[in-house]
Amino acid sequence: MTGLLDHLIAKPIDDAVRDQRAGVLRHAEGVHRALIETEDDRFTHADRVGLALATARAIGDPILVVWFTELAEDAGDADQGVLDAWSSLVTTMIDHPRKVDAPMINSLVAGHGEARVVVVCELVSYLAFLSRLVFALSGGRGGGTAQTPQPGEFQVTMKARLWEPYVAPLPARPLAEVSPAEREAFEATGKGAEAGEYYRVLAHDPTSLRERSLMYNLIMYDEGGLPSADREFAALWTSMRNGCPYCASVHVRRLQGLTDRSTAEAALDAAHHQDDHDQLTDRQRVVAAVAEALTDRDAPAVDQALAAARTGGLTQIEIFDLIAVVAVFGWANRLMLALGSSRER
């Protein structure tokens, strides 16, 4: 991804970021190889590039459109039937991820199988992540279409939620009994991942799960840089803006574990009314502004928010961490919303 970002963004990556966050860049490149450069019995390389180009167009990202157009010239023509079959899912996941529902996914599973559905959902979500990473690191240059989410009305409390998949997960088995690729993916994700339905759904494409998990864990838990409470607050704020109640619920409770219940409850209350930052601390206002602007891909707002972050004392590493958290939850939220639904336990 280092070479990829150097190709896509308008300015060189900061040396400190390149050195201290090399793992994030490396595993993001691994995801790209797994989702775009692969050819297997699910999708040809040309079809994967074609789906990526369709996603870039749905996002309205001119930088990615140009790049995937170039890749498509090298990869060859995608099967138009494949692109047509997935076009509704692609546009819905990008524009209105909460509108992806069980009938849409069940129909795709019936026609194409669980593994192909997971691959497309990962690919579309990866492009949502990549677009925001490139957008922010380019300082909003490149233009494109702003995407203000319209999540609709929903309520999140401090209670845990249960996520129920639309796609049948792989069978629950001990690590000793799964395939080598699945074992690597589960071990990269974290202890006990093989028992979780969400990860067993994503394990239909174990290589992308492995690389994504390694990258995600570094974005959220790597040493130094943005404090953990700020990362969890950013995850909460982004998830609420994208309309993902499950992720919001998980990360407000993790924020509580790092701070206290009153701090987490105040953050959650503010996240329900994102235009009102009055009850936030100065630090939280900086984080929330970046999360909103980058989630929306709003170039003037991104410039203003990142300038405020620098003025507010965030280091270059902290700013990169914040960008990465917001971008990766553009990915995580879409996966959660597209592949299942949640309710309070």
Disulfide bonds with the S-S distance in Angstrom:
none
